[in-house]
Amino acid sequence: MQFINLHTHHFSNSEEVIEVVNQYPWEFSYEIPQYSIGIHPWYISQERLLDDLKMISEKMISEKCLALGECGLDKRIEMPLQMQTEVFQQQLELVQQTTKPIILHCVAAYQEVIGIKKEMDIENPMIIHGFSKNEQVAKSLLDNGFYLSFGKYLLRNPDLEKVFKFVPNDLLFLETDTIEESIAEVYQKAANYKNRTLEEMKQQVFNTFSEVFNWNN
């Protein structure tokens, strides 16, 4: 059973891992076998926006493109929230033409993202990557149909154990994002917290991935 790495910026080319490698439209690599593609709110460029959206639109129809993302909202950066919201919604309109999931970057804007999901009637699965917040935020997201992906903070913050245990097993993913630790280390920590074997953890995440990503390779 392979590991699923829901979100990574480092393509490892390991046969043991199915990786959803983050790609940006303006630095796209054709060598990566499966990926997500999106405009991160940190890197919005008005000069490049139409080209970026065109690239995303083209890639959404490719079997190698597994998801939109990472994209979303971040209230802790200087980029105006209105601009972030417009670009986010433009990307959501593209992915709504498919059944592909959305990998979300969300900082201090959970209610806004929930509101957009409702307003735009998003049926595509939405996954908050790198989740690190409390049980109340987790419950709000889960009640509104989101999945939660854990990685760096699961390894770094012992206080996240309680939140991780609270999340139903079939609504979670695991990832490495940009950390140096391996996906196996993330899974081992997750298995320990859930009182499961490593193989059971791998099987559970694989099953959820297969359902959410329509994966039958």
C-alpha positions as CSV (number, residue, x, y, z in Angstrom):
1,M,0.0,0.0,0.0
2,Q,1.4,3.4,-1.1
3,F,1.5,6.5,1.0
4,I,-0.6,9.4,-0.2
5,N,1.1,12.8,0.1
6,L,-1.8,15.2,-0.3
7,H,0.3,18.3,-0.8
8,T,4.0,18.7,-1.4
9,H,6.3,21.2,-3.2
10,H,9.1,18.5,-3.6
11,F,8.6,15.8,-6.2
12,S,10.5,12.7,-4.8
13,N,9.7,10.3,-7.6
14,S,9.3,7.5,-5.0
15,E,7.4,4.4,-5.9
16,E,6.2,4.2,-2.3
17,V,4.3,7.5,-2.5
18,I,1.5,8.9,-4.6
19,E,2.3,12.7,-4.5
20,V,0.0,15.6,-5.4
21,V,2.8,18.0,-6.3
22,N,2.0,21.7,-6.1
23,Q,2.5,23.5,-9.4
24,Y,2.2,27.2,-10.2
25,P,1.1,28.2,-13.7
26,W,4.1,30.5,-14.3
27,E,6.7,27.8,-13.6
28,F,5.0,24.7,-14.8
29,S,7.0,21.5,-15.1
30,Y,6.0,18.8,-17.6
31,E,8.2,16.2,-15.8
32,I,5.8,15.8,-12.8
33,P,3.4,12.9,-13.3
34,Q,0.5,14.1,-11.2
35,Y,0.0,17.5,-9.7
36,S,-2.3,20.2,-8.5
37,I,-2.2,23.7,-10.1
38,G,-3.4,27.0,-8.8
39,I,-2.7,30.6,-7.9
40,H,-1.5,31.0,-4.3
41,P,-2.8,34.2,-2.7
42,W,0.8,35.2,-1.9
43,Y,1.8,35.2,-5.6
44,I,-1.1,36.9,-7.3
45,S,0.1,39.1,-10.2
46,Q,-2.2,41.3,-12.1
47,E,0.2,41.4,-15.1
48,R,0.2,37.6,-15.3
49,L,-3.3,36.8,-14.1
50,L,-5.0,36.1,-17.5
51,D,-2.1,33.9,-18.6
52,D,-2.2,32.1,-15.3
53,L,-5.9,31.4,-15.4
54,K,-5.6,30.3,-19.0
55,M,-3.0,27.8,-18.0
56,I,-5.1,26.5,-15.1
57,S,-8.1,26.1,-17.5
58,E,-6.0,24.1,-19.9
59,K,-4.5,21.8,-17.3
60,M,-7.9,21.1,-15.6
61,I,-8.8,18.8,-18.4
62,S,-5.6,16.8,-18.1
63,E,-5.7,13.4,-16.3
64,K,-2.3,14.3,-14.7
65,C,-3.9,17.3,-13.0
66,L,-5.5,15.9,-9.9
67,A,-6.8,19.0,-8.2
68,L,-7.0,22.8,-8.2
69,G,-4.6,24.4,-5.7
70,E,-3.2,25.5,-3.7
71,C,-5.4,28.5,-3.8
72,G,-7.4,30.4,-1.2
73,L,-7.4,33.3,1.2
74,D,-4.8,34.7,3.6
75,K,-5.7,37.7,5.9
76,R,-2.2,38.0,7.1
77,I,-0.6,39.3,3.9
78,E,-0.6,42.7,2.3
79,M,-2.5,41.5,-0.8
80,P,-6.0,43.1,-0.6
81,L,-8.6,40.6,0.5
82,Q,-10.9,41.7,-2.3
83,M,-8.3,40.9,-4.9
84,Q,-7.6,37.5,-3.3
85,T,-11.3,36.7,-3.3
86,E,-11.8,37.6,-6.9
87,V,-8.8,35.5,-8.0
88,F,-9.9,32.6,-5.8
89,Q,-13.5,32.7,-7.2
90,Q,-12.2,32.9,-10.8
91,Q,-10.2,29.7,-10.1
92,L,-13.2,28.0,-8.5
93,E,-15.3,28.7,-11.6
94,L,-12.8,26.8,-13.7
95,V,-12.7,23.8,-11.4
96,Q,-16.5,23.7,-11.1
97,Q,-16.5,22.5,-14.7
98,T,-14.9,19.3,-13.4
99,T,-15.3,17.0,-10.4
100,K,-11.7,17.6,-9.2
101,P,-11.0,18.6,-5.6
102,I,-9.6,21.9,-4.4
103,I,-6.6,22.1,-2.1
104,L,-6.9,25.2,0.0
105,H,-4.5,27.6,1.6
106,C,-6.5,29.4,4.3
107,V,-5.1,31.7,7.0
108,A,-7.5,33.5,9.3
109,A,-10.2,33.4,6.7
110,Y,-12.2,30.2,7.4
111,Q,-15.6,31.8,7.6
112,E,-14.9,33.6,4.3
113,V,-14.0,30.4,2.6
114,I,-17.1,28.6,4.1
115,G,-19.2,31.6,2.8
116,I,-17.7,31.3,-0.7
117,K,-18.4,27.6,-0.8
118,K,-22.0,28.2,0.0
119,E,-22.4,31.2,-2.2
120,M,-20.9,29.5,-5.3
121,D,-22.6,26.2,-4.4
122,I,-19.2,24.4,-4.7
123,E,-19.8,20.6,-5.0
124,N,-16.1,19.8,-5.6
125,P,-14.4,18.3,-2.5
126,M,-12.6,21.1,-0.6
127,I,-9.5,20.2,1.5
128,I,-7.8,22.6,3.9
129,H,-4.2,21.8,3.7
130,G,-1.7,22.2,6.6
131,F,-4.5,22.4,9.2
132,S,-3.3,23.6,12.6
133,K,-6.3,25.3,14.4
134,N,-8.5,24.3,17.3
135,E,-11.4,21.8,17.6
136,Q,-14.0,24.6,17.2
137,V,-12.6,25.6,13.8
138,A,-12.2,22.0,12.8
139,K,-15.8,21.3,13.6
140,S,-17.1,24.3,11.7
141,L,-15.2,23.2,8.6
142,L,-16.2,19.5,8.9
143,D,-19.8,20.5,9.4
144,N,-19.6,22.4,6.1
145,G,-18.3,19.5,4.2
146,F,-14.5,20.2,4.2
147,Y,-11.7,17.7,4.5
148,L,-8.6,18.5,6.6
149,S,-5.0,17.7,5.8
150,F,-2.3,17.5,8.5
151,G,1.4,17.7,8.1
152,K,4.1,20.0,9.6
153,Y,2.1,21.0,12.7
154,L,1.2,17.4,13.5
155,L,4.9,16.9,14.0
156,R,5.7,20.2,15.6
157,N,2.8,21.0,17.9
158,P,1.8,18.4,20.5
159,D,-1.4,20.4,21.2
160,L,-2.7,19.3,17.8
161,E,-3.1,15.7,19.0
162,K,-6.5,16.4,20.5
163,V,-7.8,18.1,17.3
164,F,-6.4,15.3,15.1
165,K,-8.2,12.6,17.2
166,F,-11.4,14.6,16.9
167,V,-11.4,14.5,13.0
168,P,-13.1,11.4,11.6
169,N,-10.7,9.1,9.9
170,D,-12.4,9.3,6.6
171,L,-12.2,13.1,6.4
172,L,-8.5,13.5,6.8
173,F,-5.4,13.6,4.7
174,L,-1.7,13.7,5.4
175,E,1.0,15.8,3.7
176,T,4.6,17.1,3.9
177,D,4.2,20.5,2.2
178,T,7.7,22.0,2.4
179,I,9.1,20.2,5.4
180,E,12.2,18.0,5.3
181,E,10.7,15.1,7.2
182,S,9.3,12.2,5.1
183,I,5.7,11.4,4.6
184,A,6.3,8.2,6.5
185,E,7.2,10.2,9.6
186,V,3.9,12.1,9.3
187,Y,2.0,8.9,8.9
188,Q,3.7,7.3,11.9
189,K,2.8,10.2,14.1
190,A,-0.8,10.1,12.8
191,A,-1.0,6.4,13.4
192,N,0.2,6.8,17.0
193,Y,-2.3,9.5,17.7
194,K,-5.2,7.5,16.2
195,N,-4.0,4.3,17.9
196,R,-3.7,2.5,14.6
197,T,-1.0,0.6,12.8
198,L,1.0,2.3,10.1
199,E,-0.6,0.0,7.5
200,E,-4.1,0.8,8.8
201,M,-3.3,4.5,8.5
202,K,-2.0,4.1,5.0
203,Q,-5.1,2.1,4.0
204,Q,-7.5,4.6,5.4
205,V,-6.0,7.6,3.7
206,F,-5.6,5.7,0.4
207,N,-9.4,4.8,0.6
208,T,-10.3,8.4,1.2
209,F,-8.0,9.6,-1.6
210,S,-9.4,7.0,-4.0
211,E,-12.9,8.3,-3.4
212,V,-12.2,12.1,-3.3
213,F,-9.8,12.1,-6.3
214,N,-11.6,9.4,-8.3
215,W,-8.3,7.5,-8.2
216,N,-8.4,4.0,-9.8
217,N,-4.8,3.6,-11.1
